[in-house]
Amino acid sequence: MSYRTDPAMLSPSNTHPNVRASLVASLISVLIFALMVALVLGATVGSARAERLKNLVNFQGVRDNPLVGYGLVVGLDNTGDQTTQTPFTTQSLTNMLSQLGVTLPAGRNMQLKNVAAVMVTATLPPFAQPGSQLDVVVSSMGNAKSLRGGTLLMTPLKGADGQVYAIAQGNLLVGGAGAAANGSKVQINQLAVGRIANGGVVERAVPSFQPEGGYLNLELKDTDFGTAERVIEAINRTMGPGVAQAVDGRVVQLRTPQTPTERVNFLARIENIDVTRARGPAKVILNARTGSIVMNQAVTVEDCAIAHGNLSVVINTQPVISQPAPFSGGQTVVAPVSQIDLKQGGGSLQIVKAGASLAAVVKGLNALGATPADLQTILEAMRASGALRAELEII
């Protein structure tokens, strides 16, 4: 015996109402669960911000080279070096004039106020070729009052090897301004430093790097094994397996194409890959000179009790005038009398609760009401007691 099923009986219109309601409820539950999973994954990805690889690494061999030179700035409006106090300015000017065929009488001292001896600095970028232009910075090394309105004479710029790589010359642009008259002086910003846009011309190129054996190294700006691993994974996922491999926690080795054109295209793709930086170690930076305190997001604290009293010394000095007796022939004497007051601030015990986030740590430290200078001492004591889960670095 065989049974035949009517397809019409399976249509939604013939389904029992309770069954339809159950199916709809199940579908809604699945959609809500999927939405919650998407939100959680989105929040997780959003909290870890990706960066371009070029912001995390340097290509070994691709770097800037500093240049420095000594020169003269002329055309100053009586604001140059006082040659009696800076004899090297006069000596430099004499040597320059002799090279130009001008001979000065022996024993004659030039009293000039419109010349200044300067140091010229510039940065030679990688792959710069002869004829490329550089920005140069001109800084006074004598007692010139201002370099405003001056002109830098032709100055050779040398590298660390003593070779000349560029020539600088041009009119200075000084960002400051000042005026002086009758012992009064007003000055805005720095007048002894100027800049010449495109004032340097490259005369010699630095040999560019050549990958040895088809391999090029990437150097992380901060040593981190976790970040190095993520860099390797991102490169191999984008460029293909085996392209990147680790050398250590700072250097990643790349297998590059052989021809220059393919290598440039390859590195252009590499440096734009998005990489999520690994979470660094907990660190607190203390600046002993300015009192600044900076801590990263990984810093946490444990429950601890802190008592910190302020000790202040106040010295108040007042002059006391001693008058001699009439017709005694003595003189009036002014003697300072100092009063020293020692004040010890209250040192009540304060509770700092454990904090697992940077906001909780800041809130707990702010509750102490201590100054930045006091916080430096407190943080050092907390680190010694084990309550501060971070590395302290004093700069």
Kinemage of the C-alpha trace (Angstrom):
@kinemage 1
@onewidth
@group {chain A} dominant
@subgroup {mainchain}
@vectorlist {calphas} color= white
{ca met a 1} P 0.000 0.000 0.000
{ca ser a 2} L 1.348 3.425 -0.913
{ca tyr a 3} L 0.516 6.860 0.421
{ca arg a 4} L 0.439 10.056 -1.590
{ca thr a 5} L 1.042 13.409 0.098
{ca asp a 6} L -0.771 16.457 -1.123
{ca pro a 7} L 1.678 19.406 -1.499
{ca ala a 8} L -1.050 21.824 -0.543
{ca met a 9} L -1.077 20.392 2.946
{ca leu a 10} L 2.529 21.609 3.482
{ca ser a 11} L 1.850 25.222 2.531
{ca pro a 12} L 2.100 27.895 5.250
{ca ser a 13} L -1.605 28.553 5.000
{ca asn a 14} L -2.321 24.998 6.161
{ca thr a 15} L 0.228 25.109 8.978
{ca his a 16} L -1.118 25.153 12.505
{ca pro a 17} L -1.055 28.670 14.075
{ca asn a 18} L 1.024 27.520 17.057
{ca val a 19} L 3.632 26.033 14.736
{ca arg a 20} L 3.844 29.271 12.739
{ca ala a 21} L 4.298 31.318 15.918
{ca ser a 22} L 7.027 28.975 17.093
{ca leu a 23} L 8.874 29.278 13.784
{ca val a 24} L 8.657 33.067 13.838
{ca ala a 25} L 9.908 33.213 17.431
{ca ser a 26} L 12.834 30.931 16.576
{ca leu a 27} L 13.734 33.064 13.570
{ca ile a 28} L 13.668 36.254 15.660
{ca ser a 29} L 15.886 34.632 18.306
{ca val a 30} L 18.419 33.625 15.659
{ca leu a 31} L 18.461 37.147 14.200
{ca ile a 32} L 18.932 38.744 17.639
{ca phe a 33} L 21.772 36.346 18.452
{ca ala a 34} L 23.488 37.087 15.133
{ca leu a 35} L 23.138 40.829 15.724
{ca met a 36} L 24.661 40.538 19.209
{ca val a 37} L 27.592 38.521 17.847
{ca ala a 38} L 28.166 41.130 15.138
{ca leu a 39} L 28.122 43.941 17.695
{ca val a 40} L 30.588 42.136 19.963
{ca leu a 41} L 32.944 41.380 17.091
{ca gly a 42} L 32.684 44.967 15.871
{ca ala a 43} L 33.517 46.315 19.312
{ca thr a 44} L 36.462 43.954 19.600
{ca val a 45} L 37.864 44.966 16.238
{ca gly a 46} L 37.196 48.648 16.910
{ca ser a 47} L 39.047 48.576 20.214
{ca ala a 48} L 42.208 47.331 18.478
{ca arg a 49} L 43.021 50.082 16.006
{ca ala a 50} L 44.952 49.026 12.921
{ca glu a 51} L 47.834 51.110 11.588
{ca arg a 52} L 49.623 51.204 8.290
{ca leu a 53} L 52.843 49.243 8.307
{ca lys a 54} L 54.866 52.324 7.302
{ca asn a 55} L 54.029 53.843 10.708
{ca leu a 56} L 55.412 50.843 12.583
{ca val a 57} L 58.638 49.978 10.752
{ca asn a 58} L 61.653 51.429 8.991
{ca phe a 59} L 63.244 49.952 5.894
{ca gln a 60} L 66.851 49.192 6.751
{ca gly a 61} L 69.175 51.304 4.615
{ca val a 62} L 66.510 53.925 3.850
{ca arg a 63} L 67.347 56.813 6.168
{ca asp a 64} L 68.149 60.514 6.347
{ca asn a 65} L 71.701 61.832 6.660
{ca pro a 66} L 72.500 65.002 8.653
{ca leu a 67} L 74.674 67.707 7.105
{ca val a 68} L 76.457 70.619 8.787
{ca gly a 69} L 78.527 73.574 7.659
{ca tyr a 70} L 80.072 76.828 8.867
{ca gly a 71} L 79.338 80.082 7.084
{ca leu a 72} L 78.780 83.813 7.242
{ca val a 73} L 75.593 85.860 7.138
{ca val a 74} L 75.978 89.391 5.752
{ca gly a 75} L 73.666 92.340 5.244
{ca leu a 76} L 72.487 92.639 8.854
{ca asp a 77} L 71.208 95.988 10.115
{ca asn a 78} L 73.860 96.588 12.825
{ca thr a 79} L 72.769 93.393 14.581
{ca gly a 80} L 75.766 91.208 13.721
{ca asp a 81} L 78.608 89.879 15.836
{ca gln a 82} L 80.787 92.201 17.876
{ca thr a 83} L 84.078 91.340 16.238
{ca thr a 84} L 86.132 92.268 19.302
{ca gln a 85} L 84.381 89.504 21.252
{ca thr a 86} L 84.095 86.978 18.422
{ca pro a 87} L 87.478 86.993 16.645
{ca phe a 88} L 86.546 83.939 14.552
{ca thr a 89} L 84.045 86.094 12.643
{ca thr a 90} L 86.781 88.494 11.534
{ca gln a 91} L 89.127 85.616 10.749
{ca ser a 92} L 86.491 83.871 8.626
{ca leu a 93} L 85.707 87.064 6.739
{ca thr a 94} L 89.408 87.701 6.091
{ca asn a 95} L 89.907 84.171 4.733
{ca met a 96} L 86.851 84.476 2.502
{ca leu a 97} L 88.004 87.816 1.081
{ca ser a 98} L 91.466 86.410 0.385
{ca gln a 99} L 89.905 83.569 -1.611
{ca leu a 100} L 88.030 86.191 -3.622
{ca gly a 101} L 91.274 88.057 -4.335
{ca val a 102} L 90.878 90.825 -1.746
{ca thr a 103} L 93.922 91.335 0.500
{ca leu a 104} L 93.556 93.342 3.694
{ca pro a 105} L 96.435 95.303 5.232
{ca ala a 106} L 98.212 93.401 7.989
{ca gly a 107} L 97.369 94.403 11.535
{ca arg a 108} L 94.073 96.063 10.642
{ca asn a 109} L 91.074 95.000 12.720
{ca met a 110} L 87.715 95.294 11.027
{ca gln a 111} L 84.925 96.710 13.171
{ca leu a 112} L 81.871 95.232 11.524
{ca lys a 113} L 78.309 95.022 12.783
{ca asn a 114} L 76.569 93.575 9.767
{ca val a 115} L 78.272 90.144 9.644
{ca ala a 116} L 77.541 87.081 11.791
{ca ala a 117} L 79.199 83.673 12.010
{ca val a 118} L 76.631 80.884 11.751
{ca met a 119} L 76.254 77.124 11.698
{ca val a 120} L 74.161 75.728 8.853
{ca thr a 121} L 72.370 72.397 9.199
{ca ala a 122} L 70.285 70.351 6.774
{ca thr a 123} L 68.969 66.833 6.302
{ca leu a 124} L 69.811 64.842 3.182
{ca pro a 125} L 66.847 62.552 2.427
{ca pro a 126} L 67.319 59.069 0.999
{ca phe a 127} L 67.648 58.721 -2.785
{ca ala a 128} L 68.384 62.472 -3.189
{ca gln a 129} L 70.241 63.111 -6.436
{ca pro a 130} L 72.516 66.004 -7.497
{ca gly a 131} L 70.405 69.053 -8.202
{ca ser a 132} L 67.769 68.276 -5.570
{ca gln a 133} L 66.925 71.127 -3.205
{ca leu a 134} L 66.993 71.073 0.590
{ca asp a 135} L 65.679 73.301 3.361
{ca val a 136} L 68.482 74.611 5.582
{ca val a 137} L 68.497 76.039 9.110
{ca val a 138} L 70.919 78.848 9.976
{ca ser a 139} L 71.864 79.417 13.645
{ca ser a 140} L 74.066 82.144 15.073
{ca met a 141} L 77.141 80.951 16.968
{ca gly a 142} L 78.404 84.386 18.060
{ca asn a 143} L 76.741 87.272 19.865
{ca ala a 144} L 74.660 88.582 16.982
{ca lys a 145} L 71.462 90.244 18.142
{ca ser a 146} L 69.413 89.205 15.133
{ca leu a 147} L 69.759 87.441 11.783
{ca arg a 148} L 66.690 89.142 10.376
{ca gly a 149} L 67.227 90.469 6.853
{ca gly a 150} L 70.572 88.688 6.404
{ca thr a 151} L 71.908 86.681 3.488
{ca leu a 152} L 73.837 83.456 3.883
{ca leu a 153} L 76.910 83.286 1.670
{ca met a 154} L 77.789 80.079 -0.155
{ca thr a 155} L 78.419 77.439 2.510
{ca pro a 156} L 79.510 73.827 1.881
{ca leu a 157} L 77.560 71.248 3.886
{ca lys a 158} L 79.469 68.149 4.929
{ca gly a 159} L 78.448 64.734 6.166
{ca ala a 160} L 79.912 62.638 8.955
{ca asp a 161} L 82.605 61.377 6.557
{ca gly a 162} L 83.860 64.913 5.871
{ca gln a 163} L 82.690 64.924 2.255
{ca val a 164} L 80.698 67.844 0.815
{ca tyr a 165} L 77.187 66.743 -0.150
{ca ala a 166} L 75.381 70.073 -0.607
{ca ile a 167} L 75.883 73.827 -0.973
{ca ala a 168} L 73.690 76.346 0.877
{ca gln a 169} L 73.062 80.007 0.087
{ca gly a 170} L 70.165 82.449 0.181
{ca asn a 171} L 68.128 84.993 2.103
{ca leu a 172} L 67.085 84.114 5.636
{ca leu a 173} L 63.528 83.993 6.891
{ca val a 174} L 63.430 84.706 10.639
{ca gly a 175} L 60.170 84.082 12.452
{ca gly a 176} L 60.880 86.398 15.378
{ca ala a 177} L 60.774 90.158 15.729
{ca gly a 178} L 62.274 92.603 18.190
{ca ala a 179} L 63.151 96.210 18.896
{ca ala a 180} L 65.387 97.982 21.416
{ca ala a 181} L 65.835 101.632 22.394
{ca asn a 182} L 67.204 103.504 25.413
{ca gly a 183} L 67.811 100.366 27.407
{ca ser a 184} L 64.362 98.868 26.752
{ca lys a 185} L 63.964 95.748 24.652
{ca val a 186} L 61.011 93.832 23.245
{ca gln a 187} L 61.468 90.468 21.519
{ca ile a 188} L 59.044 87.916 20.119
{ca asn a 189} L 60.312 84.401 19.425
{ca gln a 190} L 63.903 83.609 18.457
{ca leu a 191} L 65.923 86.069 16.377
{ca ala a 192} L 69.197 84.132 16.240
{ca val a 193} L 67.834 81.278 14.094
{ca gly a 194} L 66.577 81.512 10.529
{ca arg a 195} L 65.510 79.211 7.745
{ca ile a 196} L 66.038 79.159 3.983
{ca ala a 197} L 63.437 77.214 2.033
{ca asn a 198} L 65.125 75.234 -0.755
{ca gly a 199} L 68.340 77.018 0.154
{ca gly a 200} L 70.549 73.960 -0.305
{ca val a 201} L 71.452 72.160 -3.517
{ca val a 202} L 72.623 68.547 -3.450
{ca glu a 203} L 76.026 68.092 -5.087
{ca arg a 204} L 76.662 64.437 -4.279
{ca ala a 205} L 74.281 61.510 -3.813
{ca val a 206} L 74.532 59.005 -1.000
{ca pro a 207} L 74.774 55.429 -2.316
{ca ser a 208} L 71.314 53.889 -2.097
{ca phe a 209} L 70.675 50.557 -0.464
{ca gln a 210} L 70.663 47.379 -2.503
{ca pro a 211} L 68.938 44.278 -1.082
{ca glu a 212} L 71.500 41.518 -0.656
{ca gly a 213} L 70.501 38.208 -2.171
{ca gly a 214} L 66.961 39.439 -2.840
{ca tyr a 215} L 66.208 40.053 0.845
{ca leu a 216} L 65.319 43.301 2.617
{ca asn a 217} L 64.928 43.834 6.356
{ca leu a 218} L 62.138 45.744 8.075
{ca glu a 219} L 63.050 47.155 11.482
{ca leu a 220} L 60.275 47.790 13.994
{ca lys a 221} L 60.461 51.192 15.666
{ca asp a 222} L 59.732 49.520 19.021
{ca thr a 223} L 60.971 46.045 19.875
{ca asp a 224} L 57.958 43.801 20.414
{ca phe a 225} L 57.682 40.092 19.605
{ca gly a 226} L 53.884 40.276 19.421
{ca thr a 227} L 53.922 43.117 16.920
{ca ala a 228} L 56.611 41.355 14.863
{ca glu a 229} L 54.429 38.246 14.689
{ca arg a 230} L 51.416 40.286 13.550
{ca val a 231} L 53.505 42.042 10.907
{ca ile a 232} L 54.640 38.695 9.493
{ca glu a 233} L 51.095 37.314 9.463
{ca ala a 234} L 49.697 40.410 7.728
{ca ile a 235} L 52.411 40.435 5.054
{ca asn a 236} L 52.148 36.717 4.291
{ca arg a 237} L 48.352 36.939 4.191
{ca thr a 238} L 48.482 39.801 1.669
{ca met a 239} L 51.581 39.016 -0.403
{ca gly a 240} L 51.681 35.236 -0.148
{ca pro a 241} L 53.158 32.582 2.159
{ca gly a 242} L 56.874 32.763 2.901
{ca val a 243} L 57.358 36.389 1.876
{ca ala a 244} L 58.135 37.539 5.437
{ca gln a 245} L 59.979 35.758 8.198
{ca ala a 246} L 61.251 36.820 11.609
{ca val a 247} L 64.899 37.476 12.404
{ca asp a 248} L 64.276 38.562 16.005
{ca gly a 249} L 61.805 40.647 17.985
{ca arg a 250} L 62.681 43.775 16.011
{ca val a 251} L 63.729 42.732 12.494
{ca val a 252} L 61.521 41.086 9.857
{ca gln a 253} L 63.126 39.816 6.651
{ca leu a 254} L 61.344 40.169 3.301
{ca arg a 255} L 61.943 38.251 0.085
{ca thr a 256} L 61.803 40.957 -2.578
{ca pro a 257} L 61.670 40.919 -6.398
{ca gln a 258} L 64.908 41.316 -8.318
{ca thr a 259} L 64.134 44.206 -10.680
{ca pro a 260} L 63.924 47.774 -9.284
{ca thr a 261} L 60.475 48.442 -10.770
{ca glu a 262} L 58.953 45.304 -9.285
{ca arg a 263} L 60.701 46.023 -5.990
{ca val a 264} L 59.209 49.526 -5.769
{ca asn a 265} L 55.708 48.196 -6.477
{ca phe a 266} L 56.241 45.423 -3.956
{ca leu a 267} L 57.369 47.778 -1.171
{ca ala a 268} L 54.556 50.225 -1.962
{ca arg a 269} L 52.033 47.468 -1.282
{ca ile a 270} L 53.913 46.308 1.805
{ca glu a 271} L 53.980 49.697 3.549
{ca asn a 272} L 50.206 50.182 3.159
{ca ile a 273} L 49.223 46.901 4.811
{ca asp a 274} L 47.128 47.408 7.953
{ca val a 275} L 48.607 45.864 11.103
{ca thr a 276} L 47.223 45.930 14.631
{ca arg a 277} L 49.961 46.756 17.104
{ca ala a 278} L 50.344 44.329 20.012
{ca arg a 279} L 49.585 45.698 23.447
{ca gly a 280} L 52.811 47.028 24.920
{ca pro a 281} L 54.097 46.647 28.479
{ca ala a 282} L 52.660 48.769 31.261
{ca lys a 283} L 54.852 51.837 31.650
{ca val a 284} L 54.803 55.116 33.583
{ca ile a 285} L 57.069 57.948 32.381
{ca leu a 286} L 58.193 60.532 34.945
{ca asn a 287} L 59.853 63.771 33.833
{ca ala a 288} L 61.891 64.938 36.812
{ca arg a 289} L 62.527 68.379 35.289
{ca thr a 290} L 58.978 69.406 34.420
{ca gly a 291} L 57.000 67.199 36.793
{ca ser a 292} L 55.059 65.596 33.931
{ca ile a 293} L 53.606 62.120 34.385
{ca val a 294} L 52.452 59.948 31.466
{ca met a 295} L 51.106 56.404 31.732
{ca asn a 296} L 49.795 54.049 29.077
{ca gln a 297} L 46.590 52.046 29.005
{ca ala a 298} L 48.178 48.863 30.351
{ca val a 299} L 48.908 50.371 33.790
{ca thr a 300} L 46.967 48.827 36.681
{ca val a 301} L 47.116 49.197 40.466
{ca glu a 302} L 46.358 46.953 43.410
{ca asp a 303} L 44.611 47.928 46.638
{ca cys a 304} L 46.968 49.966 48.806
{ca ala a 305} L 46.990 52.605 51.558
{ca ile a 306} L 49.022 55.797 51.099
{ca ala a 307} L 50.013 58.508 53.569
{ca his a 308} L 51.978 61.460 52.242
{ca gly a 309} L 52.752 64.575 54.287
{ca asn a 310} L 54.020 67.833 52.836
{ca leu a 311} L 57.024 69.475 54.464
{ca ser a 312} L 57.424 73.171 53.668
{ca val a 313} L 60.049 75.654 54.829
{ca val a 314} L 59.162 79.364 54.766
{ca ile a 315} L 61.979 81.908 55.156
{ca asn a 316} L 60.905 85.504 55.702
{ca thr a 317} L 63.679 88.121 55.684
{ca gln a 318} L 63.049 91.688 56.870
{ca pro a 319} L 65.642 94.477 57.119
{ca val a 320} L 66.298 96.000 60.557
{ca ile a 321} L 67.810 99.500 60.632
{ca ser a 322} L 70.218 100.290 63.465
{ca gln a 323} L 70.646 104.025 64.088
{ca pro a 324} L 73.778 105.217 65.966
{ca ala a 325} L 73.521 107.548 68.968
{ca pro a 326} L 73.626 111.291 68.212
{ca phe a 327} L 77.124 112.760 67.775
{ca ser a 328} L 78.666 109.294 68.239
{ca gly a 329} L 80.269 109.253 64.806
{ca gly a 330} L 78.679 105.917 63.961
{ca gln a 331} L 76.933 104.960 60.748
{ca thr a 332} L 73.479 103.662 60.075
{ca val a 333} L 73.565 99.899 59.587
{ca val a 334} L 70.900 97.820 57.842
{ca ala a 335} L 70.951 94.233 59.096
{ca pro a 336} L 68.671 91.557 57.641
{ca val a 337} L 66.787 89.403 60.138
{ca ser a 338} L 65.391 86.089 58.914
{ca gln a 339} L 62.517 84.135 60.384
{ca ile a 340} L 62.307 80.456 59.491
{ca asp a 341} L 59.003 78.625 59.789
{ca leu a 342} L 58.767 74.868 59.318
{ca lys a 343} L 55.349 73.477 58.415
{ca gln a 344} L 54.452 69.797 58.279
{ca gly a 345} L 51.279 69.011 56.337
{ca gly a 346} L 48.795 66.413 57.396
{ca gly a 347} L 49.592 62.887 56.352
{ca ser a 348} L 46.336 60.987 56.785
{ca leu a 349} L 46.145 57.479 55.369
{ca gln a 350} L 44.288 57.305 52.049
{ca ile a 351} L 42.961 54.166 50.406
{ca val a 352} L 43.596 53.666 46.694
{ca lys a 353} L 41.349 50.982 45.266
{ca ala a 354} L 42.488 48.522 42.669
{ca gly a 355} L 41.901 49.625 39.100
{ca ala a 356} L 41.971 47.473 35.990
{ca ser a 357} L 41.671 50.365 33.535
{ca leu a 358} L 43.544 53.607 32.972
{ca ala a 359} L 40.469 55.638 33.959
{ca ala a 360} L 40.223 53.779 37.270
{ca val a 361} L 43.922 54.348 37.977
{ca val a 362} L 43.655 58.081 37.257
{ca lys a 363} L 40.527 58.372 39.396
{ca gly a 364} L 42.241 56.646 42.313
{ca leu a 365} L 45.360 58.833 42.112
{ca asn a 366} L 43.331 62.034 41.771
{ca ala a 367} L 41.507 61.149 44.974
{ca leu a 368} L 44.781 61.664 46.859
{ca gly a 369} L 44.787 65.373 45.985
{ca ala a 370} L 48.571 65.350 45.523
{ca thr a 371} L 50.598 67.603 43.247
{ca pro a 372} L 52.492 66.126 40.269
{ca ala a 373} L 55.746 66.384 42.230
{ca asp a 374} L 54.177 64.439 45.113
{ca leu a 375} L 52.685 61.904 42.699
{ca gln a 376} L 56.154 61.065 41.411
{ca thr a 377} L 57.249 60.086 44.911
{ca ile a 378} L 53.985 58.218 45.521
{ca leu a 379} L 54.274 56.262 42.258
{ca glu a 380} L 57.840 55.252 43.070
{ca ala a 381} L 56.738 54.026 46.504
{ca met a 382} L 53.779 52.158 44.981
{ca arg a 383} L 56.099 50.471 42.490
{ca ala a 384} L 58.464 49.425 45.278
{ca ser a 385} L 55.579 47.962 47.303
{ca gly a 386} L 54.196 46.063 44.318
{ca ala a 387} L 50.923 47.999 44.215
{ca leu a 388} L 51.753 49.629 40.863
{ca arg a 389} L 51.789 47.083 38.067
{ca ala a 390} L 53.965 49.024 35.666
{ca glu a 391} L 57.530 49.901 34.796
{ca leu a 392} L 58.760 53.298 35.961
{ca glu a 393} L 60.992 55.278 33.607
{ca ile a 394} L 62.468 58.613 34.687
{ca ile a 395} L 63.586 60.968 31.932
